[in-house]
């Protein structure tokens, strides 16, 4: 059986930077990257680049620190959102420059991963990338890194009558496969869902002169928050707003004390005066977005006003990155918004809970993703040990309740949870894989606590934020140090319980559960109860990883700049060299003991 020092599953943002970082530190290692798709990029692979797709981020904030997306090479000007095909080419260029590309095996779908007695993981791979064909091979990974992310496997709901719809019915992931045909032949399409991809699909067809019936579930979470690129009365670039340390303090965060400003955070979130200031900040931000979008100035645009305060959403806070005014299509009737559930389908007809029927040449479902790696782990039942979502009857781990109590004691504001739609019901069947009722529980959102001392398996990219590139880089370096056995797992963390009676494994378990439970309370209108989903909390998360590594987390060179100048990819340039120097000094001073 072929073997490799490190096998990485996934060739998107997280998989590529992990391969590059690991090879930079371990140049003689045999690293294999397995990718089910025929091209590089993950969500930016060629087969997922539907017409008009662009990044939410503007150029300069969506790049690796050591590989700037310069205008001369990639053609994107400052202040512009990045077209999908440019991101794809950027990732390909990055992989080629750092000698990762030749290590990628495309159309290699990992069917199973099995723990090997004696160490390592055996991967069963279907070549050809298609579960219905291709030969099976096996590969032994001495160390395994899963970087498939949270948007690999689309979720398509089971709608009564779908078999008789007699028109294209597909998930938005496959929009590229149908776009050319439908742009030429369709006169009206329906879009189902309130997510950013639903906005994208609606705009793609409306901008081609095709009318759109946009169905947002009455029993769902409603339309996502869509902000202009520049927000607040000061017109601050949104990606820079969430990466400015001073502004991150206004978000209660259970790992926030890692940023070194614990006293300020305690004032803002533990005192009544501080909480009023915090509420004022979020009120200004939300009202500015509502005013700029002018929801209330037209009865149709009013239907797109979010149902929950911006305070309670996370990465579903998105950006209007369209070349023309999206809302004009709503005002002029090209896009018709329906707040209703779909009760059934019949030939080219959609029946709504309001009693209305809609004729459609296609139904595009922007209905989310199955938030579980698209891999079967063996032996059966190991998902729980791996910190992955699973289904369980009965009460949860009692430490979850203890974590809830600690979170609410530290952040009283979170006791007043928002009123979520009283008519809410999950779209998925309770019998489906999507009904997994236990969340991701990974230490630092990367390592299964049960395997913390094993150092052979980890995950990169099981978080959702708009700080994709720098977070991926920090995770990659942290994981490289961890997998090499050069990262001490120190449970004495700022602002956390200091219980010397707990073993390292118990303390790791406790902190993991605490961080996982926090999402449930902080982002109930997002996906915090299922997986790490955050926006303003990304900067302190990266501070935490840097401090774990023994590297400087305050990188601005002065307290004024540290507090008020936004962080960006350039601030993390040279991190691998910093780590290697620090690692060398540590080894020389301690005889290689970590």
N, C-alpha and C positions, 0 to 999 in steps of 0.2 A: 504494500500500500504506500502510495506517495505520502510524504509528510512535509510540513512546513513549520517554521518557527512561530510565525504569526499568520493567521488567516483572518481576513476582514470581509464581512458580508455587507456589500453595499458600496457603490462608487458615486455617492453624492457628496455634498459639502463635508459631511462628517467622516465618511470613509476615506476620502482622498487625503484630507489633512492628517488623519491618523497614520495612514501609510507613509506619508512624507515625513512626519515627525519621528516615527519609530525608526525609519531608515536613516534619518539624520543622526540619531543617537546610536543606532546599531547598524552601521553600513554593511556589515557582512551577513546580516540576517536574511533568511529566505522568507519573503513576505508575498503572500498571494491574496489578491482582491477578487472576490467572486461577485459578479453582477448579473442578475437575471435578464436585464434588458440588453438590447443589441448596441446601445450607445451609453456614453457616460452622462452623469449629471443628476441621477435620482429624479426629483420632481422637475428638473430642467433637462431631462433626456429628450431626444428629438421627438419621440412618439407622443410626448405630453405637451408639446409646444403649440397650443391652439392659436389661431389668428388673434393678434392684438395682445397676447399675454405679455405682461411686464412685471417687474418686481415692484413690491410696495415701497421698498427703499429706493432712495435716489443714489446716483453714482457717488462713490466715496465712502459709503457706509455698508456696502455689500461686497466686500472683497477681503482676501487674506492680507494680513499686514505685510508679508514679505513678497507680495505680488500685486502691486497696485493696478487697478483697471484704468490705465492711462488713455486719454482721449485719442492720441495718435494711433494707438494700436487697435482700440475697440470702438472708437467713433462715437462715444457717448459724452455729451457735453455736461459741464457742471449744472446742477439743477434739474437734470432729466432723470426720469425713471428708466430702468435698464430693460430693453427688449429681451424676451426669453431666449431668442437665438444667440444673443450676445453673451448671456450668462452661460449658455451651453458651450460656446466657443472659449470663453474665459476658463471654465473648468477643465476643458480639454487641454488648453495651453498650459495651465498650471500642472496638470498631471504629466505632460510631456517634459516640461522644464525641469521638474524635480524627479524624473526617472521613475514615475509611478505607473505611467500609462502601459508600459510593456508588461507590467505585472498583473494587469487586469484580465480576467477571463470572462468575456462577455457571453451572454446567453447560457449562463451557468446558474441554474436555479437550485438553491439548497432546499432539498425536500425534508431532511431530518438532520438533527444534531443530537448525538448520543454521547453521554458521559462514558469514557473508557476506563475500565478498571485498570488501575496502575497509573492513571494520569492522562490528560489530554482529552480531546473531543473528536469523535469520528463524524465526518460530514458525508452524507449521501447526496450526490449532486446529479441533477438531470441536465445533461448537455443539450443545447438547443433552446433552453429557456422556456420550454413549453411542457406543461404537466401532462399533455396528451401524447407526447412523442419524445424521441431522443433517448440515448442510452444513459445508463446509470453508472457513475463512478464513485469512488470513495477517496477521501483525503483526510489524513490525520493532522489535526491542528494541535500543536503543543500549547499554543495560546490562541484564544478565539475572541474576536471583537465583532459585535453585531452593530452595524451602522445602517440599518434599514429605515430608521426614522419612524415617524408616526403617521405618515401619509403614503404608505406603500400599497395597501390593499383596500380598494374602494368598497364602500357599503352601499348596496342597492336595496331599497326596501321591497318587501313583498306586497304588491298592490293587487287587490282583487281585480280580475279581468285582464291582467297584463298580457296574458297569452293571446288574447283576442284583439289587442290594440291595433294591430295591422299597420304599424308605423314604427320608425326607429324609437327605441326606448333605451337609454343608456346613461351611465354615470358621466359626469363632466370630464373625468380623466380621459375619456375616449372621444372628446369633442373633435380633436384633429382628424380622426378617422372618418368623420361624417361631415366636417365643415364645408369642404369644397362642393360636395353634392348638394347639400342643403342650401348653401348660399345661392346656388343656381336655380333650385327647383322649389324651395319652400316659400310659402306666402305667409305662414303663421306658425310659430313654435311656442311650446310651453316650457317654462323653466320652473323647477320645483326645489325650494329651499331658500333660506335667508342668509347663507354664508357669502363670503367674498367671491368665491367661484361662481355663485349664482349671479352676482352683480356683473362679473366678467362675461358670463355667457349671455346675459340679457343685453349687455352693451354690444357684444360682438355681432349679434343678429340685428339689433336695432340700427346700428351704424351701417348695415348693409341694406336698410330699407325694409326689413322683414319685421312684421309686427310680433310682439312678444306678450303672451299671457304669463305673468309671473305669479306663481302660487307660493305664498308663505304660510306655513301651517298655523292655524288658529290654536292648535294644541302644542306648539313648539316654543322656542325661545325668542322668536321674532327676528327682525332684521338686525344684522350686526351693526356696530358703530362704524361709521365711515367718516373719517376726518379728512379735511383738506391737508395738503402737505405742510402748510404753515399754520400754527394754531396759537391760541392765547392772544390777548390784545397786543402782545409784543411781537407777534408773528414769528414764533420760533419754529424752526425746522423740527418736525415731530420726532424723527429718529434721534436727533440731538437732544431734544427735550427729555426723553426717557434715559439718556446716557449722561445727564448732568447730575453730579452727585448731590448738589443742594436740593434738586427736585425729587430725587429718589427717596429722600427722607420722609416725604409726604405719603409714602406707601408703607403701611405696616408690613413688616417682613420678619419671619421667625429666624432667619439667618442674617438679618440686617446688621447686627452688631459686628459682624466680620469686617465692616467697612471702616471701623475705628472711630465711629461717631456715636457710640452707644448712648451717651448722656443726652444728646440732641434728640435721638430717636425716642428715648424714654419720655422726655418732656412732651413731644408731639403726640405720642400714642397712649401715655399713661395718665396724663393730666387732663382735666376738663378743658382748660384753656387751650392746650395743645390740640385737642381733638376738634375744637371749633376752628382753629386755624387750618387743620387738615381738611375739614369739611368745606371750608371756604375755597381752598385751592381746587378741590375737585369740582365744586360748583362753577367756578370760573371756567375751568377747562371744558366741562360738559356744555355749559350755556354758550360758550364761544362756538363750539362745533355746531350746535343746533341753529344758532343765528346765521353762521356762514352758509349752512346748507339750506336755510330758509324752509324748513319742513312745513311750518304752519301757514305758509303763504299760498298753498294750493291744496285742495282736498286730496289729491292723489299722492303728492309727495309726503303729505302728513302720514300716510300709511307706512312710510319707511322710517319714521322716527323710532329709535330704539325703545324697547320696553323696560329696560333696566338701567340704572345709573351706571355711568362709565367706571365708577369706582370698583364695581363688582365683576367687570369683564377683564380678560387678559389678552392673549394674542389675537383674539377675534376683533380687537380694536384694529381696524384696517384703514387704508388710505385711498382716497380718490386719485387714481393714477391714470385717468383717461385723457386723451387729447382734446376732447370737447366736453361740454356740460352734460353730464349723465342725466341730471334732473330734467333737462329740456325734453328728453325723450318721454319722460313720465308725464310732464305737463301737456305735451302735444298728442298724447295718446298712442304713440308708437309702442310704448311699454305700458301695459295695463296691470295694475297690482291687485291681487285677490288675497285677502286674508281669510283662508279657509283650508279645510282638510280635503284630501282626495278620498272619496268614498269607494269609487271603482272606476274601471276603464272599460270602454267598449270600442268598436272599430273607429279609430281616429277621433275618439271623443273622451273627454275627461269630465267626470261627474264630481261636483264639489258638495261639501256639507251644507252650503248655503242654498242648494237646490239648482244652482246654475250649471250649465253644461258648456264646455269649451271644445271647439273643433281645433285640432292641431295636427301639423304634418310631422311632428316629432315631440318627444318628451325628454328633456334633459334633466337628470336628477343631480342636484348639488347637495347630496345628503350625507357628506362626511366620509369617514374612514373607519376601518376596523383597527382599533388602537392596540394591536398585538403584533409582534413580529410575524411576518408571513413564513414562519418556519415551525415545524413540529419538533419539540424537544422530547428526548427520551432519556430515561424510562418515563412512562406515563406518571403524571403527578409531580414531575420535577419543576413545573412552572412556578409553583409556590416557593420552592427553595431558591429559584432563580430571581425572585422578586418581580415576577411578571403578573399581570392581571389573571385572575382565576375566579371561578364560581364556587361559592361555599354557602352551605345552609347554616343557620344558627348565628350566634354572636361572633363578632370579630375578636381579634387579639385584644385582651384587656388593656394592653398598653396604649391602644388607640384611644380609649376613653380617657386615660390619664393624659395623653397628649392633647386631647381636646380641652381638658380642664386647664392645662398650662397655657395653651394658646389664648384662650378667652381671658385668663387672668392677666396675661401680658398685654393683650390688645382688646380692651373692653368694647371698642367700636365694633368689633366683629360679632358681638352678641346680638346686635340689631341687624339681623340678616334681611335682605331685600325680599319683597313679596314676589316670588317667582310665579309665573302664569298659573293661576289656580286650575286651569283646564289642561295643564301640561300632561302629556303621556309620551313615553318613549316611542320612537318610530320603529325600533327593532322589536322583533318577537322576543318574548322573555325566554324562549327556548333556544334562541340563537347564540352563536359565539359572542355576539355583541353584548349579551346580557351579563358578561363577566362583572361580578359585583365587588371585587377586591382590586384596589388600584396598584399601579406600579409602586414597588417599595425597593428602591435601589439606593445604596449609600452614595451620597453626593450625586444622586440621580444617575449613577453609572455602574455600581458594583453590587451584586447580590450579597447581602450581609452574611448569608450562610457560607459564602465562598471567599470571605474577605481575606483570609490568610492563605487561600489556595493560589490566588493570583494567576489564574489561567483563563478566566472568562470575565468579560465586561461589555458594557454598552456605551456607545457614543451617539448622541442625537435623540435621546428619549426625552427631550424637553421641547417646548414650543415657546419661542420668543421672537422679537424682531431684531435681536442681536445675534443673528445666526452665525456669521463668520467669526467674530471674536470668541463667542462661546464655544464654537467647534474647535478653535485653536487651543483654547485653555483646556478643554476636556481632553484633547489629543495629547498635550504635554503631560497633564496629570496622569493620564492612563499609561503613557510610555514609562513614566517614573514608577508607577504602581506595578505594572506588569514586569518590569525589570527588578522588582524587589528593592527599589531605592527610595520609596516613599513611606515614611513612617505614618502609621495610622494613629494619630494622637487625638484622644477623645476629650482632652481638656480644651474646650472651645468657649469663646467669649459669649456671655449671655445665656449659657446653657447650664444644665444641672451638673454639678461637680460631685458626683457620688463615687467616692473611692472604693466603695464596696462592690461596685459592679465590675464584672470582667470586661475585657476589651470587646468581646463578641456581644455581650449584653448592652454595652454602651453604644456600640455601632447600631445594633438593632433599635435601641431607643431613639437615637438621633434620626435614623432613617424613617421610623414611624412618625416622629414629630414633624419632620419636613413634609412627608406625604400627606399627613392629616391637615397641615396648614392650608394646602390648596383648596380643600373642601370648604373651609371657612372664608378664605380670602377671595376666591373666585368662583362663587356658586353659579354665576351667570355665564361662566366660561366652562373649561373642562378640568378645573382644578381638583375635582373629586376623583378623576380618573388617572391623570398623569400631570407631571410638572408643566404648568401653563402660566407664564408670567411675562410682564413687560418691564415695569419700573424696578423689579427685583433682580434683573439680570446683572446689573453692575455689582451689587454686593455678593451675588453668587460667584462672579468671577474673582472678586476680592478674596472670597473664601478659598477658591482653588489656588490662587497665587500664594496665599499665606500657608496653605498646606505644603506647597512646594518650597517654602522658605524664600520666596521672591517678593520684591517690593510691589505692593498693591497701590500705593499712592505714587503715581507716575507723572505728575504734572509739574513738579519742581517748585512748588510754593503753595501755601494754603489757599490764597485767593483763586489761583488757577485750579487747584484741586477741587474746590467747591463749586466754581461757577463756569469753568470751561468744559464743554462736553467731551466725553471720551469717544474715540473712534478707533478703527483698526490700526492706524499708525502708532497709537500709544502702546501697542503690544509688539511692536517690531523688535526683533532680536531676542525674544524670550527663550528660544531654544539654546542660544549661546549663553545667555545668563544662567540657565539651568545647568548647562554642562560645566561652566566655571564653578558654580556653587557645588555641584556634585563632586567635582575633582577635589575641591578644598575639603569637603566633608569626608571623602574617602581617605585623603592623606592625613586628616586629623583624627580619624577614628578607626584606622586600620580596615576601612571598608565596611564597618558595621553601621547599620541603619536602624 
